[in-house]
Amino acid sequence: MVITGASRGIGRSLALGLGKSGCELLLTSLERDELSSLAEELSAESGITVVWMAADLTDGSERRRFLDWIAARKLPPDILINNAGAGYFGRFTSSRWSDIERTLILNIHVPTLLIRELLPTLRNRPEAKIVNISSGISRLPYPGLAVYGAAKGYLSSFSESLACELAGTNISVLCFHPGFTSTHFMSTAGMDMKRIPKFLIHTPEAVAERIVNAIKKDTTWTYSDFSSRLGVFLAGFLPRRIKTGLFKNLFWRLPDEN
Ligand SMILES: NC(=O)c1ccc[n+]([C@@H]2O[C@H](COP(=O)([O-])OP(=O)(O)OC[C@H]3O[C@@H](n4cnc5c(N)ncnc54)[C@H](OP(=O)(O)O)[C@@H]3O)[C@@H](O)[C@H]2O)c1
């Protein structure tokens, strides 16, 4: 099983949760230290084979090195979890192109390419699964996260069509939508979570548990919690103008509005 973004947050909790199933784990993230200590912890706890490689997946040559490393494994993976993701917080018009480009590459280009490259391997397994970690925001308008939200919108839409294309084959697709989760994500993006009601924020462990259950139940599309699911459902009925007014300052203000 391949898990990207396994060093911390949801990916780390997922690795710890899925380690219990006893399958070999192939982990990756940007930094090596966290990966190496996670692999040690997992091997000691579960006695499973855990191998890892640090790679910047936004970099073409590092991505190639990562794919070659997977191809060289004796036991080919049967599950690919596209979890690595990041965004930045800021008004689109004043965003740096480098931030926009990195967000698009990490959240769109990387999962698409990994799926395409690993499909032949997954086809050769009796049963295989692709898990894409999108976001509840993929179906909602959040100012300051326009590029990230749209990138996750791509991932959800892509997953939905891919699930149809692969229906009836040995490969199934799960698109999972976490709601607000207390990880490094928000601080990395430069966001202030103070105005987000506590009941809407979940732990990475709880979110990972929902993902593991969704994998076991062979679900194709789900959310981390009821409030995220309800929010997306209800927002679908709102007239555009009301939706824009409501979401403009719902949870935060843009940096230049403070
Ligand atoms: N937290 C939330 O509220 C939330 C809500 C909805 C969806 N999500 C999605 O859930 C997934 C996991 O996010 P999280 O909250 O667990 O975030 P996180 O704690 O910031 O972890 C992100 C992971 O992605 C890895 N990563 C970042 N840039 C990378 C790159 N260029 N190459 C390779 N790996 C890279 C990080 O590696 P390093 O640690 O080595 O930097 C880390 O392992 C993401 O796809 C995110 O978009 C999160």
The ligand as an SDF file (V2000), in Angstrom:
LIG
                    3D

 48 52  0  0  0  0  0  0  0  0999 V2000
   -6.3990   19.5770    7.6990 N   0  0  0  0  0  0  0  0  0  0  0  0
   -7.5320   19.8970    7.1130 C   0  0  0  0  0  0  0  0  0  0  0  0
   -8.3400   20.6850    7.6550 O   0  0  0  0  0  0  0  0  0  0  0  0
   -7.8990   19.2610    5.7840 C   0  0  0  0  0  0  0  0  0  0  0  0
   -9.2210   19.4330    5.3430 C   0  0  0  0  0  0  0  0  0  0  0  0
   -9.6020   18.8720    4.1250 C   0  0  0  0  0  0  0  0  0  0  0  0
   -8.6790   18.1610    3.3660 C   0  0  0  0  0  0  0  0  0  0  0  0
   -7.3950   18.0040    3.8020 N   0  0  0  0  0  0  0  0  0  0  0  0
   -6.4700   17.2300    2.9520 C   0  0  0  0  0  0  0  0  0  0  0  0
   -5.9900   16.1160    3.6940 O   0  0  0  0  0  0  0  0  0  0  0  0
   -4.6890   15.7400    3.2130 C   0  0  0  0  0  0  0  0  0  0  0  0
   -3.7360   15.6270    4.3880 C   0  0  0  0  0  0  0  0  0  0  0  0
   -3.6190   16.9190    4.9740 O   0  0  0  0  0  0  0  0  0  0  0  0
   -3.2080   17.1440    6.5120 P   0  0  0  0  0  0  0  0  0  0  0  0
   -4.2440   17.9870    7.1030 O   0  0  0  0  0  0  0  0  0  0  0  0
   -2.8430   15.8630    7.1510 O   0  0  0  0  0  0  0  0  0  0  0  0
   -1.9340   18.0870    6.2600 O   0  0  0  0  0  0  0  0  0  0  0  0
   -0.4470   18.1020    6.8850 P   0  0  0  0  0  0  0  0  0  0  0  0
   -0.4600   17.7170    8.3110 O   0  0  0  0  0  0  0  0  0  0  0  0
    0.0970   19.4400    6.5060 O   0  0  0  0  0  0  0  0  0  0  0  0
    0.3010   16.9480    6.0490 O   0  0  0  0  0  0  0  0  0  0  0  0
    0.5350   17.0940    4.6730 C   0  0  0  0  0  0  0  0  0  0  0  0
    1.4080   15.9590    4.1910 C   0  0  0  0  0  0  0  0  0  0  0  0
    1.7070   16.1740    2.8000 O   0  0  0  0  0  0  0  0  0  0  0  0
    3.1290   16.1370    2.6250 C   0  0  0  0  0  0  0  0  0  0  0  0
    3.5850   17.0420    1.5670 N   0  0  0  0  0  0  0  0  0  0  0  0
    3.3730   18.3770    1.4810 C   0  0  0  0  0  0  0  0  0  0  0  0
    3.9830   18.8660    0.3960 N   0  0  0  0  0  0  0  0  0  0  0  0
    4.6020   17.8160   -0.2040 C   0  0  0  0  0  0  0  0  0  0  0  0
    5.4240   17.6710   -1.3590 C   0  0  0  0  0  0  0  0  0  0  0  0
    5.7380   18.7220   -2.1130 N   0  0  0  0  0  0  0  0  0  0  0  0
    5.8860   16.4510   -1.6680 N   0  0  0  0  0  0  0  0  0  0  0  0
    5.5880   15.3830   -0.9020 C   0  0  0  0  0  0  0  0  0  0  0  0
    4.8170   15.4310    0.1990 N   0  0  0  0  0  0  0  0  0  0  0  0
    4.3570   16.6430    0.5440 C   0  0  0  0  0  0  0  0  0  0  0  0
    3.6960   16.5880    3.9540 C   0  0  0  0  0  0  0  0  0  0  0  0
    5.0490   16.1730    4.0730 O   0  0  0  0  0  0  0  0  0  0  0  0
    6.0760   16.8780    5.1450 P   0  0  0  0  0  0  0  0  0  0  0  0
    5.5010   16.6640    6.5130 O   0  0  0  0  0  0  0  0  0  0  0  0
    7.3260   16.1250    4.9560 O   0  0  0  0  0  0  0  0  0  0  0  0
    6.1380   18.3280    4.7640 O   0  0  0  0  0  0  0  0  0  0  0  0
    2.7560   15.8940    4.9310 C   0  0  0  0  0  0  0  0  0  0  0  0
    3.1190   14.5450    5.0800 O   0  0  0  0  0  0  0  0  0  0  0  0
   -4.2930   16.8130    2.1990 C   0  0  0  0  0  0  0  0  0  0  0  0
   -4.5530   16.3550    0.8980 O   0  0  0  0  0  0  0  0  0  0  0  0
   -5.2040   17.9850    2.5330 C   0  0  0  0  0  0  0  0  0  0  0  0
   -5.4330   18.7840    1.3990 O   0  0  0  0  0  0  0  0  0  0  0  0
   -6.9940   18.5310    5.0060 C   0  0  0  0  0  0  0  0  0  0  0  0
  1  2  1  0
  2  3  2  0
  2  4  1  0
  4  5  1  0
  4 48  2  0
  5  6  2  0
  6  7  1  0
  7  8  2  0
  8  9  1  0
  8 48  1  0
  9 10  1  0
  9 46  1  0
 10 11  1  0
 11 12  1  0
 11 44  1  0
 12 13  1  0
 13 14  1  0
 14 15  2  0
 14 16  1  0
 14 17  1  0
 17 18  1  0
 18 19  2  0
 18 20  1  0
 18 21  1  0
 21 22  1  0
 22 23  1  0
 23 24  1  0
 23 42  1  0
 24 25  1  0
 25 26  1  0
 25 36  1  0
 26 27  1  0
 26 35  1  0
 27 28  2  0
 28 29  1  0
 29 30  1  0
 29 35  2  0
 30 31  1  0
 30 32  2  0
 32 33  1  0
 33 34  2  0
 34 35  1  0
 36 37  1  0
 36 42  1  0
 37 38  1  0
 38 39  2  0
 38 40  1  0
 38 41  1  0
 42 43  1  0
 44 45  1  0
 44 46  1  0
 46 47  1  0
M  CHG  2   8   1  16  -1
M  END
$$$$
